[in-house]
Amino acid sequence: MRKKTALIHGAHQGDRHFGAMATPIYQSSTFRQAPDHPGPYQYSRGANPSRQALEDQIALLEEGERGFAFASGMAAITAVMMLLRPGDQVLLTQDLYGGTYRLMEQVMAPFGLKACYVDSSQPQEVAAAITPDSRMLYVETPANPLLSITDLSAMASLAQQHGLLLVVDNTFATPYWQNPLALGADLVVHSATKYLGGHSDLLAGLAVSRSAELGRRLFRIQASTGAVLGPQDCFLLQRGIKTLGVRMEGIEDNARQLAPWLAAQQAVRRLYYPGLAAPEAKAAHQRQCGGFGGIISLELDSAERALALARGCHYFALADSLGAVESLINLPARMSHGALPAATRQRLGISDSLVRLSVGLEDIDDLKADLAQALAP
């Protein structure tokens, strides 16, 4: 089954009882049981038919063994980190979503997890950072917000050599373009709030394990901690996934046209986009990912210009999040990466003049005109 078909027909879509084309919303906290035959569904924290359909769907799309639906992307990442023990070290992409950094520094550190941030686009730097306490390698590619590219096959080789769990945040690429488990990753996580949902109307997180054993461990954490996705949001997310293919292709078509146009604007000092990356990074991305995506980051000539752009756009709404049908604009230093210390942001290149664009499905000429008037002196 090809990807576009799997988005619509994969796993068990619909209703086997009455023939409904959409999976029903099983709005129930508990299920009737027989004493000697408990049945597959007992209490919705452990399992719910609406959530099961979604979890089976994401496992299919990510080519994994078992899927999990959480109340948010951060809930999914938290559950993954709970696979570890006090004293364990996690190596993380340094170009990392600010919420993940905050989780590691403010929540996981007091429980004894040690975070080490490395340039995962350079395998030799990752190898040099591995210690006897290292247990997990956590990467984003393309990363947020500077869109750095990590070679997943190289990371898988390092992880296998040193006995590390390789976890990949696949939010930006989505399973439509990239399947990290097929390249050797052990776990994939998503903020499904973004492209998978696609309509700015839900919060959700997803995780998929490559092995049944890892799936059993993650299920124990999910069922015990209870940050599960409710049936209404499972329904919305399944509906969003059905159109993921056409949305990703339309969004990328806009981004491919917008990126070189933006790079030519006088106020733009540097542009970050996988399709315009340095040859080695672009080649690595193309080996593992079928598209360049819809996120473009811009370094403008001043922080004042970045603020003026954010305030002056009409179609690019200033808002947290990304990956929706509507275009969004973000000031990472103030918003998505505000949790990072100022010195860390400066070292990574997340300046006050950096702007992140999430390109939507509007007409490309309207998007260019919107940015042009907002960038005008």
Residue pairs with C-beta under 8 A, 6 or more apart in sequence:
1 9
1 10
3 61
3 175
3 176
3 245
4 245
4 246
6 60
6 61
7 61
7 176
7 241
7 242
7 243
7 244
7 245
8 242
10 57
10 60
10 61
11 53
11 56
11 57
11 59
11 60
12 23
12 53
12 56
13 21
13 22
13 23
13 53
13 57
13 238
14 20
14 21
14 22
14 23
15 22
15 23
15 24
22 235
22 238
22 239
23 49
23 50
23 53
23 54
23 234
23 235
23 238
24 49
24 50
25 50
25 231
25 232
25 234
25 235
26 44
26 48
26 49
26 50
26 231
27 231
27 232
28 44
28 48
28 231
29 43
29 44
30 42
30 43
30 44
31 39
31 41
31 42
31 43
33 39
33 42
40 47
41 47
41 48
41 49
41 52
44 51
44 228
44 231
45 223
45 226
45 228
46 223
48 228
48 231
48 234
50 231
50 234
50 235
51 69
51 228
51 229
51 231
51 234
53 234
53 238
54 67
54 69
54 206
54 229
54 234
54 237
54 238
55 66
55 67
55 68
55 69
55 206
56 67
57 67
57 238
57 241
58 67
58 69
58 175
58 190
58 196
58 206
58 208
58 241
59 65
59 66
59 67
59 208
61 175
61 176
61 241
62 170
62 175
62 179
62 180
62 181
62 188
62 208
63 179
63 181
63 182
64 181
64 188
64 208
64 209
64 210
65 208
65 209
65 210
65 211
65 212
65 214
65 215
66 208
66 209
66 212
66 215
66 218
66 219
67 206
67 207
67 208
68 76
68 79
68 206
68 207
68 208
68 209
68 215
68 218
68 219
68 222
69 192
69 204
69 205
69 206
69 228
69 229
69 234
69 237
70 76
70 79
70 204
70 205
70 206
70 207
70 222
70 227
70 228
70 229
71 203
71 204
71 205
71 227
71 228
71 229
71 230
72 191
72 193
72 203
72 204
72 205
72 227
73 99
73 171
73 189
73 190
73 191
73 192
73 193
73 194
73 203
73 204
73 205
74 99
74 100
74 103
74 191
74 205
75 205
75 227
76 189
76 190
76 191
76 205
76 206
76 207
77 100
77 103
77 169
77 189
77 205
78 103
78 107
78 227
79 207
79 218
79 221
79 222
79 225
79 227
80 167
80 187
80 189
80 207
80 218
81 90
81 103
81 104
81 108
81 113
81 136
82 221
82 225
83 136
83 165
83 214
83 217
83 218
83 221
84 90
84 113
84 135
84 136
85 112
85 135
86 111
86 112
86 113
87 112
87 114
87 133
88 112
88 113
88 114
88 133
88 134
88 135
88 136
89 113
89 114
89 115
89 116
89 131
89 133
89 134
89 135
89 136
90 104
90 113
90 114
90 115
90 116
90 134
90 135
90 136
90 137
90 138
91 116
91 118
91 120
91 126
91 129
91 130
91 134
91 136
91 137
91 138
91 164
92 100
92 104
92 115
92 116
92 117
92 118
92 120
92 138
92 139
93 117
93 118
93 119
93 120
93 138
93 139
93 140
93 141
93 143
93 148
93 150
94 117
94 118
94 119
94 120
94 348
95 119
95 140
95 143
95 144
95 145
95 146
95 147
95 148
95 348
96 117
96 140
96 143
96 144
97 140
97 144
97 169
97 336
97 337
98 332
98 336
98 337
98 338
98 339
98 340
99 336
99 339
100 138
100 169
101 117
101 337
101 339
101 340
102 339
104 113
104 115
105 115
105 339
106 339
108 115
109 115
114 133
116 129
116 134
118 125
118 126
118 129
119 125
119 126
119 148
120 126
120 137
120 139
120 141
120 143
120 148
120 150
120 155
121 148
121 149
121 150
121 151
121 281
123 151
123 154
123 155
123 158
126 137
126 155
126 158
127 158
130 158
130 162
130 164
134 162
134 164
135 164
135 165
136 164
136 165
136 166
136 167
137 155
137 158
137 159
137 164
137 165
137 166
137 167
138 167
138 168
138 169
139 150
139 152
139 155
139 166
139 167
139 168
139 169
140 150
140 168
140 169
140 171
140 172
141 148
141 149
141 150
141 152
141 168
141 172
141 173
141 178
141 285
141 288
141 289
142 148
142 149
142 172
142 173
142 274
142 285
142 293
142 295
143 149
143 150
143 172
144 171
144 172
144 295
144 336
144 356
145 272
145 295
145 297
145 330
145 332
145 336
145 337
145 350
145 354
145 356
146 272
146 297
146 348
146 349
146 350
147 172
147 272
147 273
147 274
147 277
147 295
147 297
148 281
149 274
149 277
149 281
149 282
149 284
149 285
150 284
151 284
151 287
151 288
152 168
152 180
152 183
152 184
152 185
152 288
153 183
153 184
153 287
153 288
155 166
155 184
155 185
156 166
156 183
156 184
156 185
157 184
158 164
159 165
159 166
159 184
159 186
160 184
165 186
165 187
165 214
166 180
166 184
166 185
166 186
166 187
167 185
167 186
167 187
167 188
167 189
168 180
168 185
168 187
168 188
168 189
169 188
169 189
169 190
169 191
170 178
170 180
170 188
170 189
170 190
171 189
171 190
171 191
171 194
171 195
171 323
172 194
172 195
172 293
172 295
172 323
173 289
173 291
173 293
174 190
174 195
174 196
174 244
174 248
175 188
176 244
176 245
176 248
176 290
176 291
177 248
177 289
177 290
177 291
177 293
178 288
178 289
178 290
180 188
180 288
181 188
181 208
181 210
183 288
185 210
186 209
186 210
186 211
186 214
187 207
187 208
187 209
187 210
187 214
187 218
188 207
188 208
189 205
189 206
189 207
190 196
190 205
190 206
190 207
191 204
191 205
192 202
192 204
192 205
192 206
192 237
193 202
193 203
193 204
193 205
193 321
193 323
194 321
194 322
194 323
194 324
195 244
195 247
195 248
195 294
195 322
195 323
196 204
196 206
196 237
196 240
196 241
196 244
196 323
197 204
197 236
197 237
197 240
197 323
198 240
198 243
198 244
198 247
198 323
198 324
198 325
199 236
199 240
199 324
199 325
200 321
200 324
200 325
200 326
201 236
202 233
202 236
202 237
202 240
203 233
204 229
204 233
204 237
205 229
207 218
209 215
209 218
222 228
229 237
247 325
247 361
248 291
248 293
248 294
249 291
250 361
251 293
251 294
251 359
251 360
251 361
252 291
252 292
252 293
252 294
253 364
254 294
254 359
254 360
254 361
254 362
254 364
254 367
255 273
255 275
255 292
255 293
255 294
255 295
255 296
255 359
256 275
256 292
257 364
258 296
258 357
258 359
258 364
258 367
258 368
258 371
259 271
259 273
259 275
259 276
259 296
260 276
261 368
262 268
262 271
262 296
262 298
262 371
263 271
263 276
265 371
265 372
265 375
267 300
267 301
267 305
267 375
268 298
268 299
268 300
268 301
269 299
269 300
269 301
269 353
270 298
270 299
271 296
271 297
271 298
271 299
272 296
272 297
272 298
272 299
273 292
273 295
273 296
273 297
274 281
274 282
274 285
274 289
274 292
274 293
275 282
275 292
276 282
277 285
285 292
294 323
294 358
294 359
294 360
295 322
295 356
295 357
295 358
295 359
296 356
296 357
296 359
297 332
297 354
297 355
297 356
297 357
298 354
298 355
298 356
298 357
299 349
299 351
299 353
299 354
300 306
300 309
300 353
300 354
300 355
301 353
302 353
303 351
303 352
303 353
305 353
305 375
306 331
306 352
306 353
306 354
306 355
307 331
308 374
309 329
309 355
309 371
309 374
309 375
310 318
310 329
310 331
310 355
311 318
311 374
312 373
312 374
312 375
313 329
313 370
313 371
313 374
314 370
315 326
315 327
315 360
315 362
315 366
315 367
315 370
316 327
316 328
316 329
316 357
316 367
316 370
316 371
316 374
317 326
317 327
317 328
317 329
318 328
318 329
318 330
318 331
319 328
319 329
319 330
320 330
320 335
320 336
321 328
321 358
322 328
322 330
322 356
322 358
323 358
324 358
324 360
325 360
325 361
326 360
326 361
326 362
327 357
327 358
327 359
327 360
327 362
327 367
328 357
328 358
328 360
329 355
329 356
329 357
329 358
330 336
330 355
330 356
330 357
330 358
331 352
331 354
331 355
331 356
332 350
332 354
332 355
332 356
333 345
333 350
333 351
333 352
333 354
334 352
336 356
337 345
337 350
340 348
340 350
345 351
359 367
360 367
